Amino acid sequence: MHRRQYLAAAGLTIGSSLAGCLGDTDDGAGSQDANTGRETESSNSSTDDENIIQDGVALETVAEGLASPWSMAFPSDSDAMLVTERDSGRLLRVDRTDGTTTAISGIPDVDSRRQGGLFDLALQPDAEWLYFTYAASNDDGKTATHLGRGRLQPGADQLTDVEVVHVARPFIDNTGHYGGRVEFGPDGLVYMTVGDRQFKNFGPDHVAQELTNELGATLRLRPDGSVPDDNPFVDRENAEDTIFSYGHRNASGMTVHPETNAIWQSEFGEENGDEINIIERGGNYGWPIADEGCPYGTSQPIGESHADREDVIAPVYSWPCGSGPGFPPCGMDFYTGSAFSDWDGDLFVGGLASQYVVQFAVDGREVSEKQRLLPDRGWRFRDVAVGPDDAVYLAIDADPAPIVRLVPA
């Protein structure tokens, strides 16, 4: 089971050392203007010869004219899908048959500066709660990654009983590296990624290596926002008891393995250093004391290699410094449908700067690249989701942007 089918005032500041990287685009914020008022509609593309991308695989357009779509989710009670628009902060219902969209009200105000906005969606299994992540600011203009939820009745155009479930502390005077993926695990608990908020003091005192804050971490919560008793740091003094794993830079993809039930994540590196990780309870994933990337514009390693340290967990796949242009990996999903029998169990990961989707073969912890999909479209792929129709849906990071899907030719 996975998310797409379930559908689930501290004062730290960043010093001048960050100034040179505030405009970096590796994490895919872009600079598109928000568009909050447009209704869109589109007809699905026919599956003719010009849409055949390879033997047996065709590309269809589901909807067009969206503003920086970030996440997709599939309610079980309709032919529609739910889509977030990062810049505008809108939640949309998209008809998967004719491409028409309807705005759903009730999302709280979001802070969409730079990499902020409305992020991910997860529908709680066997419940009517829709969970969503977003960036929001406090009275001082500092921002934090928020987890909210609201009730969405079938066919309704408004969220009700909207509430903030959790705020990742502390609020930061910066608008980057929010993380923001949310997933229901097989244990029925909420897993949420929080980025390192672009702190640049690469060393053991980095926020991602400190358990006293929730930055650079995977959080694990009960659906009501309370802390599970078996979280790894519940009994540790001066540690945030919400933390499940730490040492992350900016994990922007997350899904559940369909057979092992393990949580998988994709994580942005700096100059390369992008990663795919399997998340373990209490695990330290190394950033920035162990990393395979380099600071921007250099060829010098940020930290030691994961292989040289026994106190960190190495990625199952990475793009090390010097390996070429960065990927960086975003939304991801395992294929479990029947439309493409030879894709069963493969992992699909969207790339932003690389502008293609990678299909990986997975055998336990062994991950190998099988092929690159749609490398000639000039698209930044923000999210990947396997729909209830067994098609592979792709959200394109642009404004305006389409939602497309891969179907049998």
N, C-alpha and C positions, 0 to 999 in steps of 0.2 A: 504494500500500500504506500502511496505517496501523496504529497500535498495536492497535486493537480486533480487527483481522483477523489480525495477526501472532500476536498472542498465541500483552512485553518489558520541647590543653587550655591554649588561650590564655585570657586573663583579661579581655577587654573586658566592661565593664558599661554599663548604660544609666542615665543620670542621672535626676534628679527631673523633668526636662522631659517625660518619658514618662508620668508618673503619670496625667495627665488622660486618656490615650488607651488605657490598658490594658483598659478595658472596652468598647472600640468593637466593633461587630458587623458592620462593613462587609465584613470578610473571612470572615464566615460561620462563626465558631467556635460560636456559641450557647453555651448553658449546660446542655445535656442531661446527665443522669446516664448513666454507662456501664452497660451490661447485658451481662454476660459469659457468662451461663449459659443463655440461652433458645434452645430450638430452635423453629423456626416452620414453618408450612406454610400454603398458600393455594391456592385454585383460581383459575384464570384467569377474568377477567370475560368474560361473553359479549358479543359485538359486537351489541348491540341498540340501539334508537333512543336510549336515554338516554346511551349512551356515544359517540354521534356528536358530535365536537367541531366539525366543519365538513364541507362537502360532500366526500365521498370519504375522510374521515379519521376513524378511530375510536380510542378509548383503551381499552387492556386493562391489567388489573392482573396483574403477573407473580408478585409475592410481597409479603407484608405482614409487619409486625412486626419490621423490621430496626432496628438502633440506629445512627443517623447514618451511612448508607452514603456512601462517598466516591468510590469508583472501581469500574468494571465492565470486565471483560475476557472474551473468548470463546475458549476452547480449540477447536481445530479437530477434536478427536476425540470430541466428545460434544454432546448437546443442553443441556448445562449452561453456566452462566456463573459467573465468579469475581467476588466482591464483597468489598470491604474495609469494615469498620465502624470509623470513625475513633475514637470514644470508647472502645469496648471493646478495640480492637486485634485483633479477630478477622478471620480470612480465612474466607469462606464459599463453598461450592459451592451454587449455586442451580439447581434443575431448572427450565428455562424452560417445561416443559409442565405441571407441577402445582404449582410454587411451593415445594416442600419444600427445606429447607436442611440442609447438613451442614457442621460446623466442620472446618477443616483446621488441624492443629496444626503448630508449628514456627516461627511468627513470633516474633522476639525480643521482649523486654519493651519496651513503648513508654511514652513520657511523654505522657499525654493531658491534661495541664493546659491550660486555655484552648483555644488553637488547635492544640495538639499532637495526637498519636495516630498511627494508621496511615493512610497516604495512598493513593498511586497504585500501579497494577499495569502491567506490560508483560511479555509473553512474547517471549523472544528468537526471531527467525525461524529455523525449521528446527532448533530445539534444544529441550531439555526444561527450560531454566532459566526460572524465574519471578522477575522483578525486582520489588522493592517499595520504596517510600520510607516513612519514618516519623521521628517525633521521638523522641529518646532523650537521656538525661541522663548526665553523668559523675559522678564521686565527689563533686564540689562542688555538684551539683544544677543545674549549667548545662546548657543543651540545644543540640542541633545537628540539622540535617537529615541523615538517614542514608539510604544506598542499600544495600539488601541483596539477596541472591538465594538461591534454593534450588531443588532439583530436585523436580518434581511429575510423578510417573508417572500415566498415564491411570487415572482412577478411584481414585487413592490419596487417603487422608485425612490424609496427613502430608507436610510438606516434609522433604527430606533434604539433607545436605551444605550446610546453611545457613551463609552467611558474610556478613560486612560487606564490601561492595565499595568504598565510599567514605563519608567523613564530611566534610561541608562545614564548614570551619574559619573562624572560631574558635567554640568553645562560648560561649554568651551567657546572661547572667543575665536572661532574659526568655522568655516562652512564646508569642510571636506571630510572624506573617509568616514561616512556614517555606518557602513555595513548595510544593515537593514533587511536582510533576508529572514523570513520566519517560516517555520515548518512544524507540523505536528509529528512527533516521533511515534514509534510503535507502542510506546508506553503511555500514550495519550497526553503527554506533556508538551509544552511549547518550547521550541529551540529558536533562539534569536541571535543573529550576528550583530556585533558592534565593532566598528572600525577604530583605528588608533588615533583618529582625528588629526593626522598628519604631523604628529610630533617628530622632530628630526634629531633628537639627542640619541644617536644610535649607540646603545650600550646597555649595561645591566640595569640602569635606572630608568629606562624607557617605560612609559605607561603600560605597554603591552606585557611587560615582565613584572608589573606590580599587581598584586592581588587586592590592593586597597582601593582600586577603582574598577569600573566595568568596561573600560576601553580596551580594544584589541582582544575581544573575548567572544566566546559563545556562551550565552546565558540559557539557563534551563529553569522554567517556571511552571507552576500549575496553571490551568486555564484562567483562574481568577487572579493571577499575579502573585500568589503566595509562593514560598520557597519549598521545594520538596525536601523531606527530611534526609534523603540519601544523596543530596548534592555533595560533591567531593570536599568542599571547603566550609561546610556548615559549622564544624567544630573548631576551625582554626581561628585564632585570635588575629584581629586586624586584616581579615580577608572578607571580601564580598561573598556572601553565601549564595548569590545567584549564579556565580561563575561555574560553568561546566568544563570549559577548556580555555586556554589563554595563549599568548604569544602569537597572535594573528595581526596582520597588517590591515587588511580590508577584505573580508570574505563577502563576496557578492553573488555567490551561487550556493544553493544547498538543496539536497534531495535525500531520499531514503532508498537504500539498496533494496530491491524487491525480494531478495532471498535471505540476505543476512540481517536485514533491518538496521544496518549500520548507517549513521549519518555521514554523508559525503559533502564536502564543500569545495568550491573553487575560490582562490584567493589572489588578489592583485599583488604583484611584486612591484619593485621600483624600476631600475634598468634591468629588464627581464626579472627573474626571480618569481614569476607567476607559478602557482602551485595548485595541485589537486590533492586534497587531504581526506583521510578517514578519521573521524573525530572519536577520540577515546576519553573516557571519564577522567577528569583531572589532568589531561595531557597538556604539556607545554610544547607549542609548535615552533618556537624558536625566535620569532621576530622580536628585535633585530639582532640578537646575539648569535643566532645561527640562521643563515640565509644563503641562498644560491644566487642572489642578485647583486647588483652594484648600485651605488648612488648615481643619480642621473648625470649623464655626460662623462662618466668615468668608466674605467675597466678594473677598478679596485673592489674587492669583495666588501660587502657591508659588515659581515660577521664571519664566523667560522662556518665551514660546511656542516650540514646536519650529521654527516657521517663521522665527523670528528668529535661529536659530543654524545654522551650516553644519557644526558638528562633532557633531551628533546626528542620529539617525534618527527621523523622525516616525511616529506610528501611522498605519495605513491607515484606522482608524476610531476615534473617541473620543467621550466624553461630557464636554464641557467644563464648567467651573464655571459655575453659573447655568442649566444646561440642564434642570434639574428634579431629581427624586429620583435618587440613584445607581442604577446597574444592579446591583451590580457583577458582572462576567462571570466565570464559572467554567469547568466542563468544556465541551469543544467537539469537534465532529467534522464532517467533510465528508460529504455524502450522495452515495454512489456506487452505490446499489442500483437495482433495477428496479421495486420495488413502487410507487414514486411517480415516474413518469417526468418530471413537471414540476419535481421537486426536484433533479434531477441536477446535481451540482457546487455546490449551495448549502451554506452554512456554518450550522450550528446551534450556538447558544451558550446555556448555561443561566445564568439570573440568580438571584442570592440575594435581596437586599433587595427587588428589583423584583418578584420572584415570577412571572416568566414566562420563556419561551424565545423568543429572537429567531431568526428565519430570515433570513439575509442572502443576497442575490445577489452573486456574486463574478465580476468580469471583470478578470483580471490583478491590479493593485493597487487597483482600484476596488471598494469594498464599499458596498452600499446595503441598507437594511432593507426586507424584503418583507412580513413580518407578525410578529405577536406571538402565540404559542401558549400556551394554558392560563393566561390572565391572571386567571381567576376562581376558581382552586382554593386560593389561599392557600399555595401550595407554594414553598419555596426549592429551586431546581434546582442540585444540586451537580455532577452529571456528566451528559454526553450521549454516547451511543455508538451507532453504527449496527451492528446485529447481523448475523450471517451469514444470517439470514432476511430481511434488508433492512428490518426494523422499526427505528424510532428508540427506543432505550431511554433512560429518564430515571431518575436516582437522586435521591430527595427528601431534603433535609437536615433531618431531624427524628428524634425518638426517642419512640415508634415511628414507622417510616416505610415506605412502599411502594417497590417498583421497578415502574414502569409502562412501557408502550411504545405508540407510535403505529403503527397498522396500517391497511391499506386497509379502508374500511367495506364 
